[in-house]
């Protein structure tokens, strides 16, 4: 890969990076209530990993 990334490619990579984050913790309380303990990753729509799946940019 070249030494510096093109700004548009960098923007696309940033967008993909945001897709890997978990949903906010308060979504669990909103959906199941205070007593239920569920991991926030259950509510993320797009689960990506830089190791597991490659994005074709």
Legacy VTK file of the C-alpha trace (Angstrom):
# vtk DataFile Version 3.0
C-alpha trace
ASCII
DATASET POLYDATA
POINTS 57 float
0.000 0.000 0.000
1.146 3.530 -0.609
2.568 5.652 2.164
-0.440 7.958 2.465
-4.125 7.168 2.000
-6.356 9.087 -0.372
-8.838 11.263 1.595
-11.907 9.586 0.066
-10.627 6.099 0.926
-9.811 7.297 4.412
-13.385 8.562 4.817
-14.773 5.189 3.722
-12.492 3.364 6.169
-13.655 5.651 8.999
-17.275 4.836 8.157
-16.524 1.102 8.259
-14.726 1.547 11.562
-17.824 3.101 13.102
-19.916 0.093 12.053
-17.921 -2.209 14.323
-18.890 -0.417 17.547
-21.464 -1.832 19.945
-24.858 -0.271 20.436
-25.149 2.215 23.344
-25.611 0.621 26.776
-28.959 2.349 27.389
-30.561 0.445 24.487
-30.471 -2.707 26.643
-32.393 -0.976 29.421
-34.845 0.496 26.932
-35.579 -2.856 25.311
-35.452 -5.307 28.243
-35.696 -3.188 31.384
-33.255 -2.628 34.210
-33.066 -6.206 35.533
-32.098 -8.059 32.373
-28.389 -8.333 31.619
-27.759 -8.508 27.893
-24.615 -7.548 26.015
-24.929 -4.391 23.833
-23.303 -6.172 20.883
-26.592 -8.016 20.381
-28.209 -4.870 18.996
-25.543 -3.750 16.553
-26.850 -4.047 13.012
-23.523 -4.539 11.221
-20.879 -6.614 12.975
-17.509 -6.364 11.279
-14.025 -7.373 12.257
-10.836 -6.329 10.521
-9.594 -9.899 10.914
-12.726 -11.820 9.988
-14.291 -9.960 7.054
-12.557 -7.642 4.660
-14.288 -4.617 3.178
-13.695 -4.176 -0.526
-12.716 -0.526 -0.719
LINES 1 58
57 0 1 2 3 4 5 6 7 8 9 10 11 12 13 14 15 16 17 18 19 20 21 22 23 24 25 26 27 28 29 30 31 32 33 34 35 36 37 38 39 40 41 42 43 44 45 46 47 48 49 50 51 52 53 54 55 56
